[in-house]
Every structure is written in C-alpha cells, then in structure tokens.
C-alpha cells in the first residue's frame, strides 16, 4: 500500500510502498478514505514529542471502511464506516483506567505516534477504541471531528458553565468549537496572531462576538479561555483576560515555555489547567452531539502524496480551518 512515512524526526515524510497491516484478534483493518492533519502531527514530525515509533505512519483523525476484522471483534462489521482517534489503546487496569480517566493511563498508546496512523491507504486499530462516524458528514468534513473536535470538546467541558469564552488561536479546533458553543448559548471571543485579519474575519463569520489580536484585551472579562495555539506566552495574557474565578485551559499536547508572571495575575481564584488526550466517553458524547448539531467544518483537501505540503501550510498558519488528506474517494461517505 502507499503511505507517507516519517523515517526520522525533522525530516520530510517519504512517500513509499509498505505492507498492508494484518489485524490482530481485537483489531479492525480499515481502508482509509480521509485523514485530517493536526498540529500534534507537526509536534511528532518536528521532534517536539519524544520517542515516536520509527519508522512511523502519522495521522490520527482517520475515517474509513472496515475491510477485515480480527476474530474477537464484536463492535464493527465489514463495510462499516469508522473513525480512528488519537487514543489507540490503554492498559485497562490501572487506577486511571478504572476511575474513568483512561486519558491519563501511563501505558496508553497513541495513533500516529506510538502506532501507525492514517497517512496511508490502510490502517489497523483496536476496535474498542474506534467510533461510529455520524451520518450527514462526508469523510472530508468528518475527519477533523476526530481530534480537533474531540479535544476541543474536552477542553470546552472543562470550562464548566462559563458563558463568555475566549479562544486563543482560531484554527481547526476553534472553528468547530465555536459552533458547539453557540448551540450551548455561549459567547465566543476570538484571539489570533497579530495582523491575522483573515482569521479574525473567519471567526466573525462563524459568530464570534469579538475578534482581535492575542495581545489585546477583550471588551469585557471572560469567564474562561481555551488556548489552542502552542505558545506559552499566551498563558499570562489569557489569565489577565479572565475575571475572578475564571479558568484558563491549555488544550494542546505541547506548548513553548510559559514565561514567569506575577502572582497577582493568578490571584482571585483563577485556575490554570491542561487537557491531556481524550477518553472514549468524550468521543461518544461529542459524536452524539454532532448527530444533533450540524457542524460545518471548513476543510481543505490534499492528496495523500501532498502530506508534506499540508503540514507546511499548517506550520505557516496559512491553512484556514482544517487540512484533510483524501486517500480514497467514497461515494457513500456521508452515511
């Protein structure tokens, strides 16, 4: 099969032939239709996350059709459309796993990092960690839901009942979450890099009450802020933008160092916390919500062989919304 392979960190992916993987007893073999790219893919390929499997097929926002099943699979049938997310497997018996916090499992393995992912024509995955893709979404528009949507949803849940939300970085995750926030009757204030008029206009088009540079103060104090951009310098700025009792949530897996700031910035019972991975319950809740709310994903398609181009567009900030590798055209992809 054709695949884009990371052979060493900080090097371009290589387009080459690799064997089609064979499913183990609890795995499904999925013929990949689409795989959205993610900033986490950049952190892996750029060497910012330690010890990836090498050589590695990246990609963890995978939509495709089941083409073979292991003899212990009971969840999916041949031909069924499935989504493969970041969380590939867990140990299932540690304190984290048995207390509903499997996202923190020390033995967890992640798709497109420890396990080969979806920048390929086929991928295998543990069927117990796959999801059914909601109807009404094409592969192109469903793929970003599997990380940008899922991790964003977990971050949004951490905001509790906050009504005024700030989104720092308005990319793949934020443009999905603003639609969920509106469904939940929340207000969104969008922060972009300096001079990003295109991104700010995009945020306003999707209903942001206000949009400006990340160095600006919003017109009124926020109840919560979610930082999607991997820039540690945004943390003090976000803390200064939330009111007393506000919460700042860092939604990325990697971030540059956070600069020091005075205690008064945190004082007033403000909270700073991070999001780590996702649980299967997050996925079930979010994808169930997607069946009720028609979410428009702004997705730009790339062929599989152009994965390096797609990653470069994401790295430079020129990609609006989400980039998606289209591996195979599926005429029935919305069902």
N, C-alpha and C positions, 0 to 999 in steps of 0.2 A: 504494500500500500504506500501511497505518497504521504509524507509527513514533513513538517518543519521541525527541525531538531536543534536543541541547544547542546553543543558539544563542549563548550567551556564558557564561563561567565565573561561578560563584557565583550562577547563576540557576536556577530550576526548569526541568526538562525540559518541552518543549512537545509535546503530542500532536497530530500533524498528518499529512496525506497527503503522501507523497513518491513519486517514480517508482520502480518496481521496477528494481533494477540489472541490467545485462546482463553475463554472464560473458565475460571475455577468454579467449584461447586456452587458458591453463592453469588457468582458474578453474572452479569449480562454483557454480551458483546453488542455494541451499539454502532450502527453505521451513522457517522456524523453528518448532519445536514448543515449545522451552523455552530460557530463557537465565537462568542463575544470576547474581545480583548479587555484587559483590566490593568489598572495601574500596578496591581500585585504582580502581573506578568513582567512588568518593567523592573520591579524590585528584584525578581528572580533573575532575569536575564542580565541585569546590570550589576549583579553580585552584591546587592544590598541585603538579601536574606541568606543566611548561612547554610551550607551543606545541602544544596539541592541534589536530587538524583541526577547523575550524569552518565551517559547522555540522557537528555530529557525532552519529551514532547510537552511543551507548555499548554496552558489553556484549561480553564475550569468553569466556563459558562457554556455548557455543551447541550445542544438539542439534537436528537436523532431518533432513529428507529431501531428497536431491538431486532437483531439478526440471528442471535443464538443465545441460549440460556444454559447455565450450569444446572446440574441435576438436583440441586437443593433450592433452586429459585422458585418461590411461590407468589411473588408480588407482581410479576410482569409476564406478558405473553409475546410471542413473536409478532413483529409488525407494530407493536405499540409504541407511541411516541413518548420519550422520556427526557428528563433533564438531569444532567450530572453536575453537581455543585462542587465547591471548594472542599468541603468536608468529605473525605474519601472513606475513612473508617476510624473507629476508636477501639479502645481495649474492651469496653463494655462492663468492666467490673471495678474500676477504681472509685474513689469517693466522689469524684466529679461526675463520672458517668451515671452513678446510681443516685445522684441527687439532682438530676435534671440540668447538669452543667457540662454536658459532654463536649462542648466547645473548648473547654479548658483541659481536656484529657492530655496528660503528658505523653501518652502513646498514640495520639492521633496522627493520622497521615493524610496529606492534602493533595488533591488532584492538581496536576500541573506543577508540582513542587517535589513531593516525595513519590508520586505516582504519575505515570504518563497520562497526559490530558488530551485535549480535543483539537490541537493544531494538526489533525491527521484525518484520514478517511475512516478510520475505525478507532474505537476506544473501549476498554473494558472497565467496569465499575461494579462495586458491591451493590447488589440490587437493593439492599436495606437502606442505602444512603441516597438512592435516586428518587426523583419526584415525577409525578404525572404533570405534564405541561397543560395549563388551562386552555380550553378551546377559545377560538376567536383571535388568537395571536399567531401570526406567521412565525416561522423559525427565526427570521431576521429580527422580528420585534420581541420574540420570547426570550432569546438568548441573554440579553442584558438583565433580565429579571433575576437570573440565577446567581448573581453576586452583587452587582450594582444595586439591584432591588432588594435582595435578601439582607445584605449587610446594612444597607441604608435603613431597612425596616427595623432591624435590631437596634440601631442607633436611635431611631425615632421612638421606639418603645421605651428606651432609657430616658427619654425626655419627659416621660410621665404625661401629665395633663397640661404641659406648657402650651400656652396659646400663641405667644409671639416667638417665632423660631428664626434663628439666623443660620444660614447655610454658607459656610466658608469654602469656596470652590464650587463652581456650578458646572459640573460635568455629568458623567453617566449616572452616578447615584443621585445627585441632587435633582436632576431633571425628572427622574422617576418619583422621588420622594415628595416633591412639591405637589404632585397630583394626589398623592395619598394624603398629604397634609390638608389640602383643600377639601377632600372628601370628609375629613375629620373636623372641618370647620376651624382650622388654624390659619394664622397669618404667617407669611414667609418673607424674610428679608434676605436678599442675596448679596454675597460679597465675592468679588472676583479679583484677579490680579490687576494692578494699576493699568489703566488705559484700555481695558478689555471691553470696549463699547459693544462689540458683537455679543459677548457673553452676557452682558447686562441687559441688552435688548432681548436676548433669548429668554432670560429669566422673567422679564416683564411680560413677554408674550405668553408665558406659562402661568402668569398670575401673581408674580412676586409683587408685594405691596410697595417695595422699595428695592433698588439695586444700586450698588456703588462699589468703590474700591475697598479692599480689605483693611486699609489703614483708616477708613472713615468710620465715624460713629453713626449708628442708626438713628433715626429721628426720635426714637423712644427706647428705653431699656428693654432688653429681650428677657424672656423667661428661660430660654435655653438656646444654646448654639451648638451646631454639629460641624466639626471641622473635617472636611473630606480631603482637602489638599494636604500633601505630606510635608508641610512646612511648620516646624516647631515655633517659629517666630509669631505665628498666628495665635498661639495659646494665650499669651498675655493680652493681646488685642481683644480676643473673644471674651476673656474674663472681665475686661473693662466694659464690654458692651452688654453684659447681662446684669440685671438688677440683683438686689439682695435675695438670697435664696435661690439664685439661678444656677444652672448646671451647664457645663461645657463638656462635650463628648468628642473624643478623638476617634474617628471612625476608620482610620487606616491601619494596616498591619505594620507599616514602617513610617517613621517621621524623622526629620532632621532634629538636631538637639534643640531643646526648649531653652531659651535664654532666661537668665535669672530675672526675677521681678519682685517688687516689694510685697510683703505680707498683706498690706492694705488692699492689694488687687484681689486677693483671695478672700479676705475677711468679709463678714456679712453673710456667713453660712453659704457661700458659693461652693460648688462642688466641681471637681475636675476628675473625669474618669475616661477609660478607654473601652473600645469594643474589640473583642477577640473572637474572630471566626463566627460560626453560626451553629445553631442546633437544628436537628430535624424538625423540631416543633416550630421554630422560626419559619422554616420553609413551608410547612403545611399551612400555617396561619397566613403567611403572606400570599402564597399562590391561591389560597381560597379567597382572599380579598381581591386578588386580580381577576377572579371569575365574576366578581360583583361590580368592580370598578373598571371601566375601560381606560387603561393606561396607554397613553401614546408614548412610545419610545422613539426618540429621534436617533435613527441608526444609519450609519454609512457602511455600505457593503464593500468588502475587499475579497478577491480570490485568495485561496489558501497560499499560493506561491508569493503573495504580496504581504505576508505577515510582518516582515521587517519594515515595510513602508507604513503599515498600520501602527506598529509600535512607535515608529518615529513621529508620526502625526500626533499620537497621544503624548509622547515625551515633550514635543514642542508646544503643546497647547493649541494646536490648530484644528483639533478634532472637536466638533460640536456634538454633544450628546455621546453616543456610544459607537465604537467601531466593531464590526462583526465580520468574521471570516465566513464566507459562504463556501462550504465544501462540496455540497451536493444540493441540487435543486429538487425539492419535494413538492409536487403539485398539490398534495393534500396536507400541506404543512400546518394549516390553521385548525386542524382537528386532531 
